[in-house]
Amino acid sequence: MPLALFAQNEQMSEEQMQQMMENAGKMQDCMGKMDQQAMDAYAAKGEKVNAEIKKLCAAGKRDEAQKMATDYGKEMASSKEMQAMQQCGMANQMAMTDPGEKPGHVCDGM
């Protein structure tokens, strides 16, 4: 690779890194204003739901597992905490799939 191209790519990477750090700082400030107890409660509930979904998948109860995942997803999407996270820019960071990707069955990813 010619040195000039390497330097240009290195500079772009540095600029991108700077922008990423600025965005992370803004996100962290925004998240600091959120109700941490509510966020912890959602995290704990998410772990419980995930464990239950894994059990259902392992038992071959795919329809029940899919319904549980869908119901929990709807609950999360409508929560004020998730809406606050969207305002902080976190929702896109947390997305499990590419928006253009067709959703699969919850048990297929476990």
Backbone as CSV, one residue per row, in Angstrom:
resi,resn,N_x,N_y,N_z,CA_x,CA_y,CA_z,C_x,C_y,C_z
1,MET,0.859,-1.170,0.000,0.000,0.000,0.000,0.904,1.232,0.000
2,PRO,0.635,2.183,-0.896,1.437,3.408,-0.899,1.307,4.139,0.424
3,LEU,2.376,4.773,0.827,2.423,5.467,2.112,1.345,6.539,2.218
4,ALA,1.084,7.269,1.136,0.071,8.330,1.159,-1.311,7.747,1.459
5,LEU,-1.635,6.602,0.869,-2.929,5.964,1.132,-3.008,5.480,2.567
6,PHE,-1.916,4.921,3.062,-1.889,4.457,4.449,-2.118,5.621,5.401
7,ALA,-1.447,6.749,5.145,-1.598,7.935,6.004,-3.022,8.450,5.953
8,GLN,-3.621,8.467,4.761,-5.005,8.940,4.628,-5.955,8.017,5.390
9,ASN,-5.772,6.706,5.250,-6.615,5.759,5.971,-6.419,5.874,7.472
10,GLU,-5.184,6.078,7.908,-4.890,6.219,9.324,-5.574,7.463,9.882
11,GLN,-5.535,8.562,9.116,-6.181,9.799,9.555,-7.690,9.599,9.656
12,MET,-8.282,8.932,8.694,-9.722,8.679,8.746,-10.061,7.850,9.981
13,SER,-9.272,6.866,10.252,-9.524,6.024,11.416,-9.425,6.837,12.700
14,GLU,-8.474,7.749,12.747,-8.313,8.594,13.925,-9.522,9.523,14.094
15,GLU,-9.977,10.082,12.981,-11.162,10.953,13.025,-12.397,10.158,13.446
16,GLN,-12.526,8.969,12.897,-13.656,8.118,13.260,-13.597,7.743,14.729
17,MET,-12.406,7.464,15.222,-12.239,7.114,16.630,-12.623,8.299,17.514
18,GLN,-12.212,9.499,17.126,-12.550,10.701,17.887,-14.064,10.885,17.933
19,GLN,-14.732,10.722,16.789,-16.181,10.869,16.726,-16.861,9.809,17.594
20,MET,-16.346,8.594,17.531,-16.916,7.514,18.323,-16.775,7.814,19.819
21,MET,-15.644,8.345,20.223,-15.426,8.677,21.630,-16.365,9.802,22.075
22,GLU,-16.570,10.789,21.212,-17.491,11.879,21.541,-18.912,11.347,21.704
23,ASN,-19.323,10.488,20.769,-20.667,9.903,20.849,-20.828,9.050,22.096
24,ALA,-19.789,8.310,22.444,-19.847,7.469,23.643,-19.989,8.336,24.888
25,GLY,-19.293,9.444,24.925,-19.397,10.356,26.060,-20.786,10.943,26.195
26,LYS,-21.373,11.335,25.062,-22.740,11.874,25.075,-23.726,10.809,25.541
27,MET,-23.534,9.589,25.041,-24.413,8.492,25.408,-24.302,8.196,26.901
28,GLN,-23.080,8.219,27.411,-22.855,7.936,28.827,-23.506,9.014,29.697
29,ASP,-23.389,10.270,29.306,-24.032,11.361,30.047,-25.540,11.182,30.064
30,CYS,-26.095,10.844,28.904,-27.540,10.640,28.788,-27.982,9.464,29.650
31,MET,-27.242,8.362,29.580,-27.603,7.168,30.344,-27.494,7.424,31.848
32,GLY,-26.589,8.321,32.251,-26.418,8.646,33.658,-27.646,9.305,34.266
33,LYS,-28.489,9.855,33.419,-29.705,10.526,33.892,-30.878,9.557,34.041
34,MET,-30.679,8.309,33.648,-31.766,7.329,33.682,-31.885,6.695,35.064
35,ASP,-33.034,6.120,35.321,-33.323,5.439,36.585,-32.565,4.110,36.595
36,GLN,-31.458,4.075,37.322,-30.597,2.893,37.323,-31.290,1.672,37.928
37,GLN,-32.122,1.871,38.943,-32.833,0.731,39.548,-33.782,0.095,38.538
38,ALA,-34.465,0.925,37.765,-35.371,0.389,36.745,-34.585,-0.365,35.678
39,MET,-33.429,0.174,35.296,-32.604,-0.496,34.291,-32.088,-1.839,34.812
40,ASP,-31.684,-1.862,36.073,-31.216,-3.107,36.683,-32.345,-4.141,36.742
41,ALA,-33.547,-3.670,37.051,-34.701,-4.573,37.114,-34.994,-5.162,35.735
42,TYR,-34.912,-4.329,34.692,-35.136,-4.841,33.334,-34.046,-5.834,32.941
43,ALA,-32.818,-5.562,33.337,-31.719,-6.483,33.013,-31.945,-7.830,33.700
44,ALA,-32.346,-7.790,34.967,-32.595,-9.031,35.711,-33.757,-9.798,35.092
45,LYS,-34.822,-9.074,34.729,-35.970,-9.741,34.116,-35.566,-10.329,32.762
46,GLY,-34.741,-9.612,32.015,-34.273,-10.109,30.719,-33.493,-11.404,30.860
47,GLU,-32.666,-11.486,31.886,-31.907,-12.720,32.132,-32.845,-13.879,32.468
48,LYS,-33.881,-13.603,33.284,-34.854,-14.650,33.639,-35.618,-15.125,32.401
49,VAL,-36.075,-14.161,31.606,-36.828,-14.510,30.397,-35.947,-15.316,29.448
50,ASN,-34.702,-14.889,29.283,-33.780,-15.609,28.407,-33.572,-17.046,28.882
51,ALA,-33.406,-17.225,30.180,-33.224,-18.574,30.731,-34.464,-19.432,30.478
52,GLU,-35.631,-18.850,30.659,-36.883,-19.586,30.429,-37.032,-19.944,28.948
53,ILE,-36.675,-19.017,28.080,-36.754,-19.284,26.641,-35.809,-20.428,26.272
54,LYS,-34.607,-20.426,26.830,-33.654,-21.520,26.561,-34.227,-22.856,27.004
55,LYS,-34.888,-22.877,28.171,-35.493,-24.120,28.665,-36.586,-24.596,27.714
56,LEU,-37.430,-23.660,27.281,-38.510,-24.024,26.366,-37.951,-24.559,25.049
57,CYS,-36.919,-23.919,24.537,-36.298,-24.385,23.296,-35.722,-25.784,23.476
58,ALA,-35.030,-25.983,24.582,-34.418,-27.293,24.845,-35.475,-28.380,24.971
59,ALA,-36.666,-28.013,25.462,-37.754,-28.977,25.628,-38.565,-29.151,24.343
60,GLY,-38.146,-28.454,23.277,-38.865,-28.566,22.007,-40.138,-27.739,21.942
61,LYS,-40.330,-26.844,22.877,-41.535,-26.002,22.911,-41.249,-24.680,22.189
62,ARG,-41.010,-24.798,20.899,-40.599,-23.659,20.083,-41.659,-22.564,20.009
63,ASP,-42.907,-22.942,19.863,-43.969,-21.935,19.756,-44.090,-21.128,21.049
64,GLU,-43.999,-21.804,22.180,-44.073,-21.111,23.477,-42.877,-20.171,23.645
65,ALA,-41.706,-20.653,23.244,-40.493,-19.836,23.359,-40.605,-18.592,22.480
66,GLN,-41.100,-18.766,21.269,-41.239,-17.639,20.347,-42.245,-16.633,20.884
67,LYS,-43.354,-17.117,21.435,-44.367,-16.222,21.988,-43.808,-15.449,23.181
68,MET,-43.060,-16.131,24.038,-42.473,-15.464,25.198,-41.500,-14.372,24.743
69,ALA,-40.672,-14.680,23.761,-39.707,-13.701,23.258,-40.422,-12.506,22.632
70,THR,-41.463,-12.776,21.871,-42.220,-11.703,21.228,-42.915,-10.829,22.266
71,ASP,-43.548,-11.453,23.237,-44.243,-10.699,24.289,-43.266,-9.827,25.077
72,TYR,-42.112,-10.388,25.410,-41.125,-9.621,26.165,-40.574,-8.468,25.318
73,GLY,-40.369,-8.732,24.048,-39.897,-7.681,23.142,-40.880,-6.524,23.062
74,LYS,-42.166,-6.848,22.997,-43.197,-5.802,22.956,-43.216,-5.018,24.263
75,GLU,-43.084,-5.735,25.371,-43.054,-5.076,26.680,-41.873,-4.108,26.766
76,MET,-40.715,-4.573,26.325,-39.524,-3.725,26.363,-39.682,-2.506,25.461
77,ALA,-40.205,-2.718,24.269,-40.343,-1.620,23.304,-41.269,-0.521,23.813
78,SER,-42.254,-0.902,24.616,-43.209,0.088,25.106,-42.803,0.700,26.452
79,SER,-41.715,0.221,27.032,-41.302,0.715,28.344,-40.691,2.109,28.236
80,LYS,-40.871,2.890,29.291,-40.298,4.238,29.287,-38.774,4.177,29.314
81,GLU,-38.223,3.133,29.902,-36.775,2.990,29.936,-36.210,2.782,28.532
82,MET,-36.868,1.944,27.736,-36.400,1.714,26.370,-36.550,2.984,25.541
83,GLN,-37.626,3.713,25.755,-37.821,4.967,25.036,-36.736,5.969,25.411
84,ALA,-36.350,5.986,26.681,-35.261,6.864,27.122,-33.940,6.415,26.493
85,MET,-33.735,5.112,26.388,-32.518,4.594,25.770,-32.466,4.976,24.295
86,GLN,-33.611,4.986,23.627,-33.651,5.403,22.231,-33.210,6.852,22.110
87,GLN,-33.650,7.683,23.036,-33.244,9.084,23.000,-31.751,9.224,23.238
88,CYS,-31.183,8.323,24.008,-29.734,8.360,24.252,-28.955,7.736,23.094
89,GLY,-29.646,7.095,22.184,-28.980,6.458,21.061,-28.556,5.037,21.330
90,MET,-29.018,4.462,22.440,-28.590,3.110,22.815,-29.376,2.012,22.120
91,ALA,-30.602,2.270,21.736,-31.439,1.202,21.186,-30.794,0.572,19.955
92,ASN,-30.220,1.399,19.080,-29.570,0.855,17.895,-28.339,0.049,18.265
93,GLN,-27.650,0.442,19.323,-26.478,-0.296,19.776,-26.868,-1.672,20.306
94,MET,-28.069,-1.768,20.871,-28.504,-3.006,21.503,-29.216,-3.960,20.550
95,ALA,-29.555,-3.483,19.370,-30.314,-4.315,18.433,-29.551,-5.598,18.146
96,MET,-30.267,-6.701,18.174,-29.636,-7.997,17.965,-29.469,-8.327,16.482
97,THR,-30.313,-7.748,15.626,-30.249,-8.080,14.208,-30.166,-6.816,13.379
98,ASP,-29.706,-6.984,12.165,-29.672,-5.911,11.185,-31.122,-5.581,10.821
99,PRO,-31.507,-4.283,10.729,-32.894,-3.935,10.428,-33.396,-4.533,9.122
100,GLY,-32.511,-4.784,8.157,-32.928,-5.366,6.894,-33.015,-6.874,6.922
101,GLU,-32.577,-7.468,8.009,-32.544,-8.926,8.132,-33.904,-9.445,8.588
102,LYS,-34.340,-10.531,7.957,-35.603,-11.138,8.375,-35.410,-11.815,9.723
103,PRO,-36.354,-11.601,10.643,-36.211,-12.242,11.951,-36.398,-13.751,11.831
104,GLY,-35.612,-14.485,12.558,-35.728,-15.932,12.574,-36.442,-16.385,13.829
105,HIS,-36.400,-17.650,14.079,-37.014,-18.200,15.281,-36.055,-18.048,16.441
106,VAL,-36.575,-17.683,17.597,-35.743,-17.439,18.778,-34.901,-18.656,19.135
107,CYS,-35.403,-19.849,18.955,-34.662,-21.055,19.322,-33.494,-21.335,18.363
108,ASP,-33.547,-20.798,17.168,-32.475,-21.052,16.200,-31.185,-20.327,16.583
109,GLY,-31.277,-19.297,17.399,-30.091,-18.561,17.803,-29.488,-19.051,19.109
110,MET,-30.048,-20.113,19.681,-29.586,-20.576,20.993,-28.805,-21.847,20.892
